[in-house]
Amino acid sequence: MEDPNKQLIKIDPKQALQIESFKERLRKREIWINGPITDSLVEVLFTNLIKLHEQSKSEEITVVVNSNGGNFYESIVATDTMGTLGNPIKTIALANAVSGGFILFMGGQLRICHDYTCLMMHSASFGVNEKVSSIEERVKYTNYAQEKMAKFFSIQTEGKTTPEYWLELFRSGKDKWFSIEEAIKLGIVHKVIKRQSMIDPDSTTREPFTWDLRTFSDANQ
């Protein structure tokens, strides 16, 4: 006899389709990070990175990022995980790689974005519902974390930016929006996916493509 107290979990058809789509991408060694960076979203990233690493310790892993940010410290630790697995990591930014999303994007050894991807970084922020002494300690630790992140960004850009460049950005307290041209010059982005018509003004056709990112992104610059 069926347990009357058992609750049936109903999944919306659209949600079920989305889940299956992400599973299909995972089978292609792609992890899609879409939305605010929360503990649960980073947990999904961690577990899937480890899963793909266990399947193959040398094959490339692609992390697709579309996020306006979220948890600062979770974002930093995520890049540590990406960098210590041993697998080549490629990150692809879709509409937004902002704040924490920017940090995740910078975790890739090869970084690709679209022509209209929004790239933005700024200093970390946190709430002030704490004692003054606690706030002082939090500020001190955040500055320490940002110094380490500045060095990390400098390494990822292969010296095209210095740690001081990023520290100045953090100290300014302003949002820094990077144009695609600036991002390429600074070593933030390696490749840009463009429409053929944006490359060749005389082009009247656009070759079809599918989201097989391992081949599609390599074919576009």
C-alpha positions in Angstrom: 0.0 0.0 0.0 1.2 3.5 -0.9 2.3 5.6 2.1 -0.4 8.4 2.4 2.1 10.6 4.1 4.6 10.4 1.3 4.8 13.7 -0.5 5.0 13.7 -4.3 7.4 16.2 -5.7 6.0 17.6 -8.9 8.4 19.1 -11.3 7.2 21.7 -13.8 7.7 20.5 -17.4 9.9 23.5 -18.2 12.0 22.8 -15.1 12.3 19.1 -16.1 13.5 20.2 -19.6 16.0 22.6 -18.1 17.4 19.8 -15.8 17.7 17.4 -18.7 19.4 20.1 -20.8 22.0 20.7 -18.1 22.6 16.9 -17.7 23.2 16.7 -21.5 25.7 19.5 -21.3 27.5 17.8 -18.4 27.8 14.6 -20.5 29.7 16.8 -22.9 32.0 17.9 -20.0 30.4 21.3 -19.7 29.2 22.9 -16.4 26.7 25.7 -16.8 26.6 28.4 -14.0 23.5 30.5 -14.5 22.3 33.0 -11.9 23.4 34.4 -8.6 26.4 32.7 -7.0 25.0 31.0 -3.9 26.2 28.2 -1.7 24.0 25.7 -3.5 25.1 26.8 -7.0 28.8 26.6 -6.0 28.1 23.2 -4.5 26.9 22.1 -7.9 30.0 23.5 -9.5 32.3 21.7 -7.0 30.6 18.3 -7.3 30.5 18.4 -11.1 34.1 19.5 -11.4 35.2 16.6 -9.2 32.9 14.2 -11.1 34.4 15.2 -14.5 37.9 15.0 -13.0 37.3 11.5 -11.8 36.0 10.5 -15.3 39.2 11.9 -16.9 42.1 13.5 -15.2 43.4 15.1 -18.4 40.5 15.9 -20.6 39.3 19.6 -20.8 36.4 20.9 -18.7 34.3 23.8 -19.9 32.6 26.1 -17.4 30.0 28.4 -18.9 29.3 31.5 -16.8 26.3 33.8 -16.9 26.1 35.5 -13.5 25.8 39.0 -12.0 27.7 37.8 -8.9 26.9 36.8 -5.4 29.1 35.3 -2.6 32.6 36.8 -2.9 34.4 34.1 -0.9 32.6 31.2 -2.6 33.7 32.6 -6.0 37.3 32.8 -4.9 37.3 29.2 -3.6 35.7 28.0 -6.8 38.6 29.3 -8.9 41.0 27.5 -6.5 39.1 24.3 -7.2 39.2 24.9 -10.9 43.0 25.5 -10.8 44.0 22.6 -8.6 42.2 19.7 -10.4 44.9 19.3 -13.0 42.4 19.4 -15.9 42.6 22.1 -18.5 39.8 24.5 -17.7 38.0 26.7 -20.3 35.6 29.3 -19.2 33.0 30.9 -21.5 31.1 34.0 -20.5 27.6 34.5 -21.9 25.6 37.6 -21.2 27.2 38.5 -17.8 30.4 37.8 -16.0 30.0 40.4 -13.3 31.5 40.6 -9.8 31.6 37.0 -8.5 30.8 35.9 -12.1 33.9 37.7 -13.2 36.0 35.9 -10.6 34.6 32.5 -11.9 35.3 33.5 -15.5 39.0 34.4 -14.6 39.4 30.8 -13.3 39.8 29.5 -16.8 43.1 28.9 -18.5 41.4 29.8 -21.8 38.7 32.5 -21.5 36.2 33.1 -24.2 33.3 35.6 -24.4 30.8 37.0 -26.8 30.9 40.3 -28.5 28.3 41.8 -26.2 29.3 40.0 -23.0 29.2 42.3 -19.9 32.4 42.1 -17.9 32.7 44.0 -14.6 34.7 43.8 -11.4 34.7 45.8 -8.2 35.7 45.6 -4.6 34.0 43.1 -2.2 31.1 44.3 -0.1 29.3 43.0 3.0 26.6 43.9 5.5 27.3 46.1 8.5 25.0 44.5 11.1 27.9 43.7 13.3 29.9 45.2 16.1 32.5 47.8 15.2 35.4 45.4 16.2 33.9 42.7 14.0 33.5 45.1 11.0 37.2 46.1 11.4 38.3 42.4 11.4 36.1 41.8 8.4 37.5 44.7 6.5 41.1 43.6 7.4 40.4 40.0 6.1 38.6 41.3 2.9 41.6 43.5 2.1 43.9 40.4 2.6 41.7 38.3 0.3 41.7 41.0 -2.3 45.5 41.3 -2.3 45.6 37.5 -3.0 43.0 37.9 -5.7 44.9 40.8 -7.3 48.0 38.5 -7.6 45.8 35.8 -9.1 44.3 38.1 -11.7 47.8 39.3 -12.6 49.0 35.7 -13.1 45.9 34.8 -15.2 46.5 37.8 -17.5 50.1 36.6 -17.8 51.5 39.9 -16.5 49.4 42.1 -18.8 48.0 43.5 -15.6 49.8 44.0 -12.4 48.6 43.2 -8.8 48.7 47.0 -8.2 46.3 47.5 -11.2 43.7 45.4 -9.5 44.3 46.8 -6.0 43.7 50.3 -7.3 40.5 49.1 -8.9 39.4 47.6 -5.5 40.4 50.7 -3.6 38.4 53.0 -5.9 35.2 51.5 -4.7 33.8 51.9 -8.3 32.4 49.4 -10.7 34.9 48.7 -13.5 33.2 47.8 -16.8 35.6 46.3 -19.4 34.9 46.8 -23.1 35.8 43.7 -25.1 38.7 45.4 -26.8 40.1 46.5 -23.4 39.6 43.0 -22.0 41.6 41.4 -24.8 44.3 44.0 -24.4 44.6 43.4 -20.7 44.6 39.6 -21.1 41.3 39.1 -19.4 39.8 37.5 -22.6 41.6 35.3 -25.1 38.9 34.8 -27.7 35.7 36.5 -28.8 32.8 34.8 -30.5 31.5 37.1 -33.2 28.9 36.9 -35.9 30.4 36.6 -39.4 28.7 39.9 -40.4 30.6 41.7 -37.6 33.9 40.4 -39.0 33.1 40.8 -42.7 30.7 43.7 -43.5 30.1 42.2 -47.0 28.9 38.9 -45.5 25.2 38.2 -46.2 25.0 34.7 -44.8 25.6 33.2 -41.4 26.8 29.6 -41.2 24.7 27.5 -38.8 26.2 26.2 -35.7 25.3 24.0 -32.7 26.3 24.5 -29.1 29.1 22.0 -29.2 31.3 24.4 -27.3 34.5 22.4 -27.7 34.5 22.9 -31.4 32.4 26.1 -31.8 34.5 28.3 -29.5 37.8 27.1 -31.1 36.4 28.0 -34.6 35.6 31.6 -33.6 37.9 34.5 -32.7 
